Amino acid sequence: MEHVELFFKSIFIDNMVFATFLGMCSYLAVSKKVATAVGLGAAVIFVLAITVPLNWLLDQFILQEGALAWLGPEFAAYDLSFLSFIMFIATIATMVQLVEIVVEKFSPALYNSLGIFLPLIAVNCAILGGSLFMQSREIATFGLALNYGVSSGIGWFLAILSIAAIREKIRYSNVPPPLRGLGITFIITGLMAIGFMSFGGMLTGGDEEVKTEQKTVELEKQDDEEDTKKIADNLSKIAD
């Protein structure tokens, strides 16, 4: 259940684009055509799926305070958390280079259409944000870290695919001249963000209902205790 909750929450509720507005530069620049958006979205999924679990291992066994205890008791007091940004970015840059080599080898057309934005995945704030969110939310296991990386990538993929499909359609629409281009794109992004925020009830509505029921039961118990106390007081007065 924890994996399912994290999967849907990362895609819809904590979407990288619509909830935290990370990766907006490539989201806006490469979303003019669906084919290009699909290629970049798939690359982002791959990079997040690899880098988030790898950075989880780095964080757990190297960077956290006391993480080096496996090397011996003398290393238990070491705290290398100040190296998090450097290590995370180095891991991301390595994976991006691998993706760039593979795409250039097997799909030169996609490589040319993505242009400078493919190597710029290395400095895409959505990629680094995935690792930093993993660290700040203290994801407990490697499996959950892998789940979070894949689901965050899928969320970013859905965002850029959706806006690319819409932008291809509105190209033939009668958009007011002042809003053409980025203007209407920002408006649509804001509306899509509001739509994705509505998914918040998927995982919180049930919890709120349970909490309400528990509160009702507690209030009923308090009322019963007060009634019992009043009856006991009345009986003691009658006895006196």
N, C-alpha and C positions, 0 to 999 in steps of 0.2 A: 504493500500500500504506500509505503514511503517513497518508493521509486516512481510509482504512478503519479503521486501528488507532485513530486519534484518535476517530473516530465511536463505535465500540463501547466504547472505554475510558471516554469521557465519559458514556455512557448507563448502563452497567452497573457498571463498576469504580469510577470516581470520581463516582458519582451524587451530586448536590448534597444530597439529603436523607439518603440512607442511608450515605454515606461521610463527609460533612463536617457533616451536620445543619444545613444552611443553609436558610432559608425555612420554618422550622418553625411560625411563628405562623400564617401563612395556610394552611399544609399541614394544621394541626389544625383551624382555624376554618372553612374552606370545603370540608371534605371530608365533609360529612354527606350530600350528594346528588351523584350522578354528573353530572347536567346542569350543576350549578354548578361542579364540579371541572373538567369539560371546558372550560368557558368561561374560567376563570381559567388553566388550564394552557395553552390556546391563546394567551392574552394574554402569558403568561410566555415562551413560545417566540418570539413575535413580538418582544417587547422585547429578549430576549437576542440574537436573530438580528440585530437592528439595532445595539444598543449595543456589543456586543463588537467587531465590525469597526470601528465608528466610533472607539471608544476605542483600538483598535490603531493606527489612523491618527494619532490625537492623540499617542499614546505615541511612535510612530516618528518623526514629523516635527515635534513641538513639545516634548514633555516630557522625553525622554531627554537625557542629557548629550551635547552636540555635535549634537543633532537639528536645530538651527536653522542648520546649516552651509549649507543650500540658500539661505538669505537672503544669505549672503556670509561671507567669512573672519572678519570681525570678530564674528560671532555664534556661531562654532564653540565657544567656551569656555563658552557659557551652559548652565546646568543648571536646568531648570524642573520636575524630578521632584517637588519638594515640593508642586506644584499638582495632582498626580495625583488625589487624592481629590475635590477641588473640581470639576475638569474632568469626571471620570467621573460624579459625582453630577449635575452640570448636564446632561450628555448623557442620562442615564437619566431624569431628571425631565421633560425635553422630550419624550422618546419616550412616557413614560407618559401625559402630557397628551394626546398625539395618540391613543393607544389609547383613553383615556377618552372623548374626543370621538366617535370612530368607533363605539364600543360603544353609547354613549348615543343616537346617531343611528339606528343600524341594528338594535339589539336592546335596547329599553328594559326588557324583562322580565329579561334577563340582567344589565343594568346595575343594576336594583333588587335582584336576588338577591345580587349580589356586594357591594353596599353600599359600606362604607368600605374594604373590602379591595382594590378596584380602584385607587383613588389611592394606597393604601399599597404598591403594587408599587414605587413610587419609592424607598421605604426598605426594600424586601425585601432582606435580606442575600444571598440567592441571586443577585439581579441584579448587585449590586455585586461579589459574590464571583466571578462569571464574568469580569468585567473585570480584577480583581486577580489571579486565577489565570492569566489570559492573559498578564498582565505578568510575574508571577513565574516562569512556566514558559518565558518568552522564546519564544513562538510566532513562527515565522520569517516567515510570509507572510500576506498578507491572506486568501487562500483558506483557510488553516488556521484563521485567526481566525474566519472566517464558519462554518466547519465546527464549531469548538468551541462557538460561540454557539448554533447550531441544535441540536447534539447534547446540550449541557447542558440546554437548554430541554426537549428531548424526554425526557431523564432525569427532570427535575422533573415533567413532565406524566405520565409513567408512574407515578411515585411517588404523586402525589395522586389519579390515577384509580384505582389499585389499592386504596388505603386507603378511598376513597369507596365503591367497589363492595363491599368487605368490611364497612364500617360499615352499609351498607344491609341487608346480609344478617344481620349479628349483632343487628340491632335486634329481630328476631323469635326470637333464640336465648335460651337460658336461661343468661345470664351471671350469675355471682355478684354480689350487690348491691354489695359493696365495690369491684368492678372495673368497674362500669358507667360509661360515659362515657369520660373521658380515660385511665382506668386500663387498660382493655383495648386502647385505641388505642395507647398507648405499648408495651404488650407485643407487639402485632401489628407495630408499626413496627420494634421490635428484631428480631423473627423475620425480617421481610422484609429488614432490613439484612444479617443473617447469610446469607440466601439470595443476595442480590446480591453479597456478598463472594466467594461461590463461583465467580463468573464470572472472578475474577482469574487462574485457570489458563488461560483462553482465550488470553491474549497472553503469558503467562510460561512456560507449560509447554514450548513449542517451544524457547525460548531456553535454558532450563535443560538440555534434552536435547542441544542443540548444544554448550553449554559442557562438558557431561560427556564427550561424544565427543572434543572437542578436548583435554581434560585427559587422557583415556585415551591418545590418540595421542602426546601429549607425554611421558607416563610410559613408553610403549613405546620412544620414541626414546632417552630417558635410559637405559633398561635395555640397549638395543642398544649405546649408546656405552660403558657400563660394561663389558659383555662384551667388546667389541672391545679396550678398554684392558687388561683382564686377560689376554686372549690375547696381546696385544703384549708385555706384561711377561713372561709365561711364555716366549715365544719368545726374548726378549732374554736371559733367565736361561740358557736352554738353549744359546744361542749362546756365552755367556761360559764 
